[in-house]
């Protein structure tokens, strides 16, 4: 080490390390674009996220069938009120950090809850299941665009249709590949740590759109379209133009505070 040069301070906890790595790696807001980050950047962040545990972000590991309606909370808020029905248990979003270039947060899903099929326009997303199991279904658009003849639906190819259980590697989706359109269904109580780069921003055109998927055989294309391989690996996706009601609320992040 050269004289007079202080060594880089080592982050004291994994989420701080994640923040600092994202801060160094992702472009400034003025330079942000739909191009994915370099492969080595994605690998570094993914490798770090692989090491993060529920305890690192202030969560208890609820890899159990029932969480008594409290999810990840130690709260006595509902003590004595009995067990909540599953439909009444909200998905909780725990905000850790956000800026114009990236965001870090956690989704906590009670058993059988659903985050419907939605897209991530111009975004790269890294997702780490912290505990529990979830079914993931994802698609990528077919290029060039193929439209249905009878309704405003667009052809997409299935990327993932599988159950993932912690511990498992961090998953990565890119602006044009990797399953940019996805939906989550919790098989058991679970939590997902997400990094979005850049995050949603209506003014910048990164607007979240929800979709309904139809089997490939249910609609015909506007023109002759042949698909490679099994037709079951394709679907027609139609944007949902009415408000989508999701039982989701903001929760309190109780892990170590990120020092910016």
C-alpha angles and dihedrals in degrees: 000000000000119000115263094018115115116217116247110269112250113232111251095220137021098253090053088051090050092051093048093048092049090047091054096041110042121074124257115261092258091054098040114122141160091267112111119245117263115283094245091054092052091047092051094050093043091051091051093048089051089066097051116107132194089256090056090063098039098262130129114227103256097178087150137113094244132034096178089243094291096095109189095350128110085201124137089205094120098030111141094012095097130239118321119234111248094246089059096054109098127218107245126216116203112200115214105165142334139179134158092278102047146348135212123203146137131238115205113197126191118218116296095009120138137213100198126232109289141155138240106213113205091349138124113211129192116194127189121188104221097188140345132026134289138178112235123198118179141169142190124212119256111241128244092039117263117197131196118246099223105041140010097278129132129210119250134174123234112248104173134010106164147110115253122198128191129282094051135127121279111266122225131203125186133204092265105017147022095067102306090179112057146155131203129213116183113229089186133000104299146162132215127201109212133195114189119191107216104004126226113291121172093199091055093047096254096129121161111238124190122215143197116218124217126192113261091242093055096070136034127227126249092251131358112316126178121189126210115243127345113008088214087072090068133068141177113243121203122189116242106229097185123079113280112222112216121174093232130140137174113259131193117267106222100181127101113307116248112242108220 
